[in-house]
């Protein structure tokens, strides 16, 4: 080993040089390329005394020490361990081993006047980066979301809208949520903002991504990764505008071939809102009913988030990573709803009833998952192969209580005060296996290809009870729902990209097939669907007018497959004001998306992106209502049933302007 008896000194002052980087380099055969190249065997920084120690080194071979420090000229020095083999033959092992300890003596560094001049660092990332196929929002630059969740982050992301209930839309559609490029079972309120590095807004995903989602786009949440050598971490605490506390921290340990990371977060949000809804039902030409609901919803609760992982750097080309997360939550949702229902005939008021419904809902759940990934870097720069497996489990339980009262036009009680209770238990298991290959064929072209399999298992048990102030809770058989389903998706993709002077393009093709099996246990009914292989092409083209201006045109094809609730042919009574039934004859809807864009980088920090987009959907899955006899055979009146149907087609056109002014 190289011991500490030497010092790194300033040639003029003789003072120790602290924080200089020291690399031990050996030139040897690369087993991948069969050619000689430099390998860094050790790296460290000098301490405050200017000393450094390098141990666990091979003693055979020739080495070089390379030392550099800000304000000094680099120093390079040859190192060799001169073993005294003659002493070993004579039995003097200590004489031989003395050569294993290397003393380099005092090393003096010359100041470099050019290095000592003022330096301006301009590499800071902007809050928003605009790329050809996506916009990147750097959450680390947004201090307003500290201590919050991913929902708070999305409120600041361009092109994304978040309503009062935390529902997220991208260009008026619900996007797919990815974490580190993979689908997730985590909801946005379960992801701490402090653990997010960036959010990628992909409005028109290429063939590399899942074709499902119907062209609603992808929000890819990229979690923070820290692989700096040494030990580092931080602790955070926060309190929001409603006085609700939060806090967390993270730690990262990098030593040798192992990088360990862990993070934890606690968040206890609270929300209060207002809501108004009105529905009109028409019966013939002159009769109608108005239904108005005015509510004051709110919720409060909390969740804990934990994440842990390990990177093992097998060698300079292969990395194995294992990680896991655990989330536990409890929330209470409450609402006070005023209901008014009015009947008219030929424009005349016939009857009116008012009511009040108080809801109190407590939900509990846990979510945990793990991932195993392997990455191999080939000798060729940029060429890599990755493989990963991911498993997620989510368990939810819910208890809801509903107290409803109705009054007639004279404000007299109408019927009995009813109390309903809903108990729901459900769980989801989500498993994916994926492999990807990237090969830059040249400086201007590259190919990507991959395979993917995913399987999702979902089960739910829902029991509903009813009572009056003078009775006990009684199970309602018609509202007893017990079901489970499994869906599987098989996919393969390939893309090719190339740049020819000012013109660049990427073309790709994805092929997907899926199958779906459902079991309505409470109705003793099974059903399933198999969707054959479908092709999903994608094309992206860019023409660079100048170094600061370019035009983009892209096209993709997507699919949206009907879900369990849209398919089950049984009546859902869980909301007496909105009775629904599924349609087992639904087929998937296919969407073609086209986007034209223009970007202009006026000057550093100032840019403009204009986007004109449109999509055409065939066999659109849409809500449909019709009047039918009441499903309860004991009743003789009719009722408005909600269901789903495949419409012919739909068209959507939009225009988007995104500007950045640093």
N, C-alpha and C positions, 0 to 999 in steps of 0.2 A: 504494500500500500504506500501511498504518498503521505508522509506524516505532516505534523503542524510545526516542525522546527523552523520552517521558512516563513517569510512575511512578504506581502505585496506592499511596496512602498512608493510614495511619490518621489521622483528623482530629485526635485528641487528642494522640497521641504523635509523629506525623510519621514513624513507622517504616513501611517497606515492608510491604505485605500480600501474603504468599506463598500460592500455591495457590488464589487466587480464580478462579472460572470466568468466562470472557469469551466472549460470543456476539455475532456480527455478524449482524443480522437484516434481511431485505428483504421488503417487502410487495409481491407481484406476482401475476399471473394464474396460477392452476393450470391447466395444459393439460388435465387430466383432468376437472375439474369446471367449468371456464370461470368460476371465481369467484376473487376475490382472497383470499389468505391469506398468513400469515407463513412464510418459508423461512429456515432457519439456513444461512448461507453459510460460516461458519467458527466453530470452537470451539477454545479452548485454555485453559491454566492459566498464571497469572503465575508468574515465577521468583522466586528468593529476594530479588531486588532490587525486586520488585513490577513488573517490566517485562513487556511482551508485544509480539509482532510478528505482524501479519496481512498476508499478501501474496497475489498472484495473484487480485486482486479486480476486478470490473467498475467502471469509473469513472463510468458513467452511472446515474443513479437516486438515490433517497434511502434511507439506511440508518439503523439504530439499533444502538447498542452497549448490551448488557445485561450488567451485572457483578453477581455475587453471591458471597458468602463467609459461612461459618458465623460468627455473632456480629455481623454487620453488616447494615445495611439495604441492599436492592438499589439499584443506581445505573443509570439509563437515560439515554442521551445520543444526540441526533441527530448523524448524520455525513453530509457531502456533499463531493464532490470538485469544487471550483470551477475548472473549466478556463478559462484565459485565451485565448479564441479570437482576440481582437484581436492579442495578441502573436504568435499563430501566423500571422495574415494578413500581419503585417509581417516575417515570416521569423524571429522570435525563438522558436524551438522550445523552448529551455531555459526560457523564461519560462512557456510553457504546461505543460511537464512538471513544473515545480516544484510545481504544484498537485496532481499525482498523489500526492506524498508528503504524508501527513496527520499532523500533530502534534497530539495531543489535550491536551497539557500534563499537569500533575500532576492526578490525579483523587483526591479525598479521600472516604473512606468513613466514615460515622457508625456508631458501635457501637450495637447494638440490645440493650437490657437483657433483653428477653424472650428473645432468641436465646441469651443467655449463661447462662441457667438450665440446671440439670442435665438431661441428656437420657438416657432409657433406651431402648435398642434392643431390640425384641422380635421381630424378623423372622426369626430363625434357624429353619431348617427342622428338623423333628423327624426322628428316625431312620426312623420309619415313618409314612406318610400313608395314610389309608383313604378312598378315594373310592367313588362309587356303583358303577362298573364295574370297578374295579381297586384293588389296593394298590400303593403306591409305596415302595420301600425305597431310602433315600438312602445310597448307598455311601460318599459323601464324609464322612459322619458316623461311619463304622465304621473306626477305626484298626487294628483287629485283622487286617484283610485286606491291609494295606500290604505290597507286595512279592510278593503271591500272584497267583493267577489267578482267573478267573470261577468255577471250581469252589469255591475257598475262600469266595467271596462267597455262593454258593448255600447253603452250609452254615449261614449265618446268616439266610437269608430265610425268613420265616414261610410255612407251607403247603408248603414245598419240602423234600424228603428227598434226601440224597446218600449212596449206599452206599460201601463200602470201595473199590470200583473207580472211583469218581467218576461213576457213573451217576445221573442226576437224574430224580426223579419228582415230579409235582404231582397230589395226590389219587390216588395209586397208578397214574398213567399217565405215559408219557413225553411231556412237553410239546414244542411247537415252539419253537425258539430263533430269536428275531429280534434284529437289531442295527439300532437307529434305525428301527424300524417295518418292516423288510424282512427276509425270510428270508436266511440266511447259510450258507456252507459252512464257516465257522470253527467248530472245536470249542471247548468251554468252556475247556480247558486252554491254548488258544492265545490267549486274550483276557486281557491283564494287568488285574488288579484296579485298578491305579492309573489306568487310562484310562476307568474306568466311573463315570458320574455317578449313575445310578439304575438300579434293576431294577423293571420294572412287571410285577406278577403279575396276569394277566388270565385268570381261571378260566372265564369264559363269553364269548368274543369275539363282538362284534356282526357284522352283515353286511358291515362295512367290511373285515374280515379274511378270509383264505383259509378256505374251508369244509373243507379237508382237515385231517387230524389226528384225526378221530374224536372230537372233544370232549375232547381231552386238555389243552386250554388253551395259553396262550402265555406265555413268559417273554421280555419285550422288554428288551434291554440297551441303555440310552441312554448313548452315549459322551460324554465331556466335550467341551464346546465353549467356546472362549474368544474373545470378540470385543472385548475391552477395548482402548481406544486406547493405542498405545505399544508398548513392548517388554517382555515378561515371560516367565518360564519357571522351571523348577525341576529339580533333580537329586535322585535317590533311590538309596538302597542298603539292602539287607536281608540277613538271614541267618535261616534257619528253625531249628526245633527239632532237625533232623537235621544241622545244620551246613552246609546247602547255600546258596550265595550267590545273590544276585539284585540287579538294579539297573536304572536307566533314567532317563529325563528327558523333558521336553517344552519347547517354545518356541512363542511366539505373537508375531507382528509385525503390528500394525494401523496402517496409515498411509493416510490419504485414503480412496480407494475400494477398497483392497486389504487383505485380511486373510489372512495366511499362517500355517499351523500345521503342526507336525511333532512326532512323539513316537517314542520307541524304548524297548524293554524287553528284558531278558535274564532268563530264569528257568531254574533247574536243580533240579527237584524230585527227591525220592527217597521211595519208599514200601515198606513191608513189611507183610504181612498173613497171615491164616490163613483157611482155607476147609474146610468139611465138606459133603459131598453124599452122599445115599443114594438108590438106586433099586431097586425090587422089580419083577421081571417074573414074571407068573403064567402057567402052562401048565396049562390044565385046572383041576381043583378041588384037587389035592393037590401039584402040582409047582410050584416057584418058584425064582427065582434072585435073590440079593441082591448088589448092586454098591455098594461103598463107596469113596469117594475123599476122601482127606485131603491137603490141599496147603498150601504156604507160598509164595504168590506175592509178587513184588516187582518194582519197576521203578525205573530211574533214567535220567536223560538231561537234555536241555535244549532250549530253543527261543529264537529271537530274533524280536522283533516290531517292525515299523516302520510308521508311518502318516504320511502327508503330505497336505496339502490347501490349497486356495486358494478364498477367497470374493471375488467381484468384485461390488461394489455399483454396478450400472450407473447407477441413480439412486435416489431415495428410495422407489421402488415395485418395482424389479426387482433380483433378486439371482441371480447365476450361481455355482454351486459345483462344483468338481471335486476329487476326493480319491481316494486309493489306499492300499492296504496290502500288506505283504509279510511272510510268516511262513516261517521255516525251522526244522525240528525234527529231532531224532534221539533215539530212546528205545530202551532195552534192557529187555525184559520177561523175567523168569526165574521158573521154578516147579519145585518138587520134589513130585511127587504119589505118594502111596502108594495102591495099588489092591488091594482085596480082593474076590474074586468067590466066592460060596458057592452050591452047588446043594443043594436039599432035595427029597425025595420022600416024601409021606405023613408029613411032620414029621421025617423022619430025614435026617441029614447024609450026602450022597452023595459030594461032592467039594468041594475048596477050592483056589483058587490065589491067590497074592499076587504083586504086581508093583510096579515102581517106574518112573515116567516122569519124566525130567529134560528140561525144555524151556528153550531159550535163543532168544529172538526179538529181532531188531534191526529196527526200522522207521525209515525216513527219509521225509521229505516236505517239500513246499513248498506254500504257499497264497498266491495273490495275487489282487487284484481292484481294480476301479476303479468309480467312480460319477460321473455327471454329472447335476446337478439344476438346475432353474430354478424360481424362485418369483416370482409377480407379485401384489402387493398392490393391490387396487382402492381407489378413493377412499373407499368405504364401509368403515367400521371392521369388521374381522373377515372381510371378503370377500376370498378369495384363490384363486389357481389355481396348482397345482404340477405339474411333469412331471419324471420322472427315468428314467434308464437305468442298470442295474447289471450288471456282469460279474464273475464269480468263477471262478477256476481252481484246482483242487487236484490235486496229483500225489503219489502214495504208492508206496513200494516196501517190501517186507517179506521178510526171510529168517528162517525158523524152522527150528530143529534139535531133533529129538525122539529121545531115547535111551531105549528101553523094554526092560525085563527082566521075565521071569515065573518063578515058582517053584511047585512042587507042594506038597502037604500036608506032605511031609517036608523041605521047604526045598531040594530039589534043583532045579537049573536046568531050566526047561521050554522046550524049543525054543531057537532062536538069539536072541542079543542083537541086536535090530533097531535100526537108525538110520535115521530119516526126515528128509528135508529138504523144505521148502516155500518156493518162490520166487514172489512175487506182485508184479505191477505193475498199477497202475490210475490212472485220472485222471477227474476230474469237471469239466464245464463247465456253469455255471449263468448264464442270462441272463434278465433281467426288464425290462419296460418298463411304466411305470405313470403315470397321470395322475389327479389328484384336484381337485375343485372344492368350495369351501365358501362358503355364502351365508347370513348371518344375516338372515332376512326381517324380523325385528323384534327388540325387546329380549327377547322370550320364545320365539322360534321360529327354527329354522335348518334348512337342507337341506345334505346332503353327497352327492356322487356321484363315481363314478370308473370307470376301465377298467384292466384289467391283463392282460398276457400274460407267461407264463414258459415257458422251455424248459430242460430239464436233459438233458445227454448224459453217459453213464457208460460206461466200458470197463474191462475187467479181463482179465489173463492170469495164470493160476495153473498152475504146474508142480510136481509132487510127485515126489520121488525116494526110492529105498529102497536100503539096502545092509546087509550084515552086517560084522562086524569083519574078515573076510578078503576082501571084495569091494569093487569100486568102486560109486559111485552109479549107479543105473539108473532111467531115467524110467518112471513107472507110467502107461501110456496111459489107463487108466480114470479117473485123477485129473488128466488134462490138461484144463483148463477155460479156454476163451477166449470171451468174450461181450461184447456192448455193447447198450445200449438208449437210447432217447430218449423222453421224455414231455413233453407240452405241455399247458398249462392256459390256457383262455380264460375271462375273468371280467368281470362288470360288477356294480355295486352302487349302491344309493341308500338314504339314510336321511332321516327327517324327525323332528325333535324339537320339543317345545313344553312350555311351563309354563303351567298354569292355576291360579292362586292356590297352594294347597298341593300340588297334584298336578302331576307332570311325567312325560312319557313320551318314549320314542324307539322308532320302528318302522322296520324296514329289510328290504330284500330283496336277495339276491345270487343271481346266475345263473351257473353254471359248466358248462363242458364240457371234456373232456380226451381225449387220444388217446395211445396207447402202442405203440411198435414195438421189438421185441427181435430180436437176431441171435445165436444160439448158434453161433458160428463153428466151434468144435471139433467140433460135432455136425452141421454143415451144416443147421441148422434155423432158420427164421424164424417169428415169430409176433407178433401184435399185437392190441390191443383199442381200440375206440372207445366212450367213454361219452357218451351223449347229454346234452343240457342238463338240468340239475336245478335246482330252486328251493330256496333256503335262507333262510327268513324269520328275523327276530329281533325280539323285543319286550322293552323295558325299561320298567318303571313304578316310580315312587317317590311315596310319600305322606309329606309332612313333618308329623309330629304336632306338634312344637314346633321351636324354633330348634336344639335339641340332639338331637332324636330323629327318626328316619325309618324307614319300612319300604320294602323293595324286593322286587319280583318280576320275574324275567326268564326268557325262553325263547329258545332257538336250536336250529337243526338243522345237523348236521355230517355229513361223509362221510369214510370211510377206504378208500382204494383199495388193492387188493393190489399188492405190489411184485414185482420181478423174481424174487427167490429163492422167493417163495411161488407163483409161476406156472410156473416152468420144470419140464417133466415129465421130468426126468432125475435119476438117483440121485447124491447127493453122498456120496462115500466119505471125505472129508477127515478125519472123525473116526470111526474104526472102532467106537467104542462108541456113537455116535449117528448112524447112517446116516439120511439124510433124502431126500425127493423132493417136488417141487412139484406143484401141482394147477392145470392150465390152465383148469379150469371155475369158478374162484372168481369171485364178483361182489362189487362194493363193499358195505361195510356202512354203514348210515345210523343216526345217533344223534340222539335228541331229548333236550335238556338243559333242566332246570327248576331254578331256584334262588330261594329265599326268604331274605331277610336283614333283620336289625334292627340298627341302629347307635345308639349313645347316647354323646354327648360330655358326660360328667359335668361337667367343667370343663377349662380349657385344659391340654393335655398328658395328659389322662386320658380314655380312650375304650374302648368295647367294641363288637365286631362279632360277631354270631351269624349263622351261615349254615347252612341246611338245603338240601341239594342232592340231585338224583337224575337218573339218565340211563337211557334205554331204547335198546338197540341191536338193530336187526333185521339178519338175515343176518350175524351175528357171525363174523368170521374168527378161528378158534381152532385150536390145535394138536390133532392127532389122531394116535394111534398104532395100528398094526395089525400082526399077524404075517403074514408072507408068505414064499414061497420066496426064498432068497438071490439077490440080483440077479446074482451071479457064477455063470454057468451051469456052471462047473467044480465048484461045491460043491452038495451035496445037502441040507444042513441049512436050517432056516428062520431068519429074522432079524426083529427088531422094527424096522419102518420108521416114521419120523416124517414127517408131512405136515400140510397145512392143509385145513380144510373150513369151509363156511358153516353154522354152527349156526342154530337157529331164532331165538332172541332171548335177551337178557340184561338184567338189571336191577341197578342199583347205587344205593345210598342212603348218604349220609354227612352228618355234622354237624361243623361247624368253629367253634371259638371263638378269636377273635383279640383280644387286649387290649393296650393301650398305657398305660404309666405313666411319665410323664416325670419 
